[in-house]
Amino acid sequence: MTIAADAPPARPSALLPRRLAALFYDFWPALALWMLVSAVFTVGYTLAGHAARENIHPFSGLQWLLWLCCWIVAGIYATASWKRGGQTLGMRPWHLHLRAIDGGPIGTGALWVRYAVGTLSLLCGGLGFWWALVDRQRLTWHDRASGTRLVKLPKP
């Protein structure tokens, strides 16, 4: 049995305001994780012999490594949440759930593609999110790239 690529989903795709609200909610756990990673870097920087009030220099290799670690830790949070239950903390109050477009299980690689393309979308001023307004199936760039879709669950 084959399913047409443009066949309507079982539940409608999540609307943009709900996606953005969930993203705002997920900012707070991510911020807490970033603060934890930054604290580890600060302690390491101080133990390496730098003065207690000395900051990591802007645009230095160490600062780029700090940003990369923060991005990876936030990615682990997102992908682990999606893998475990299809939702992050921010998606739960908005009744959003991540599903594979074909209905099957979502692989870890696809989840990391979703996270990476979502990051790129945000760096482009959210263009990949705004794309959902013109897409026939209301999919974002990261939905299309990862073969996933965000659906709105019925209220319990």
Solvent accessible surface area in square Angstrom, and as a share of the most:
residue,aa,sasa,rsa
1,M,228,1.02
2,T,134,0.78
3,I,128,0.65
4,A,74,0.57
5,A,96,0.74
6,D,86,0.45
7,A,36,0.28
8,P,121,0.76
9,P,45,0.28
10,A,113,0.88
11,R,82,0.30
12,P,82,0.51
13,S,6,0.04
14,A,1,0.01
15,L,87,0.43
16,L,12,0.06
17,P,97,0.61
18,R,48,0.18
19,R,7,0.03
20,L,63,0.31
21,A,23,0.18
22,A,4,0.03
23,L,67,0.33
24,F,121,0.51
25,Y,94,0.36
26,D,20,0.11
27,F,80,0.33
28,W,130,0.46
29,P,31,0.19
30,A,10,0.08
31,L,57,0.28
32,A,58,0.45
33,L,50,0.25
34,W,71,0.25
35,M,125,0.56
36,L,113,0.56
37,V,19,0.11
38,S,39,0.25
39,A,51,0.40
40,V,99,0.57
41,F,33,0.14
42,T,77,0.45
43,V,87,0.50
44,G,38,0.36
45,Y,20,0.08
46,T,54,0.31
47,L,146,0.72
48,A,79,0.61
49,G,68,0.66
50,H,70,0.31
51,A,64,0.50
52,A,87,0.68
53,R,231,0.84
54,E,63,0.28
55,N,121,0.62
56,I,30,0.15
57,H,109,0.49
58,P,93,0.59
59,F,160,0.67
60,S,33,0.22
61,G,59,0.57
62,L,66,0.33
63,Q,44,0.20
64,W,148,0.52
65,L,85,0.42
66,L,27,0.13
67,W,144,0.50
68,L,90,0.45
69,C,36,0.22
70,C,7,0.04
71,W,83,0.29
72,I,66,0.34
73,V,39,0.22
74,A,9,0.07
75,G,0,0.00
76,I,94,0.48
77,Y,37,0.14
78,A,9,0.07
79,T,8,0.05
80,A,56,0.43
81,S,14,0.09
82,W,32,0.11
83,K,113,0.48
84,R,180,0.66
85,G,38,0.36
86,G,6,0.06
87,Q,29,0.13
88,T,4,0.02
89,L,100,0.50
90,G,1,0.01
91,M,10,0.04
92,R,99,0.36
93,P,69,0.43
94,W,75,0.26
95,H,45,0.20
96,L,0,0.00
97,H,38,0.17
98,L,4,0.02
99,R,80,0.29
100,A,12,0.10
101,I,77,0.39
102,D,117,0.61
103,G,66,0.64
104,G,31,0.30
105,P,135,0.85
106,I,28,0.14
107,G,39,0.37
108,T,73,0.42
109,G,51,0.49
110,A,30,0.23
111,L,1,0.01
112,W,76,0.27
113,V,64,0.37
114,R,11,0.04
115,Y,31,0.12
116,A,43,0.33
117,V,33,0.19
118,G,9,0.09
119,T,33,0.19
120,L,97,0.48
121,S,0,0.00
122,L,85,0.42
123,L,142,0.71
124,C,66,0.40
125,G,62,0.60
126,G,8,0.08
127,L,95,0.47
128,G,0,0.00
129,F,15,0.06
130,W,122,0.43
131,W,111,0.39
132,A,5,0.04
133,L,118,0.59
134,V,107,0.61
135,D,16,0.08
136,R,206,0.75
137,Q,25,0.11
138,R,89,0.32
139,L,0,0.00
140,T,0,0.00
141,W,72,0.25
142,H,9,0.04
143,D,0,0.00
144,R,116,0.42
145,A,55,0.43
146,S,13,0.08
147,G,33,0.31
148,T,1,0.00
149,R,15,0.05
150,L,8,0.04
151,V,4,0.02
152,K,61,0.26
153,L,39,0.19
154,P,86,0.54
155,K,136,0.58
156,P,161,1.01
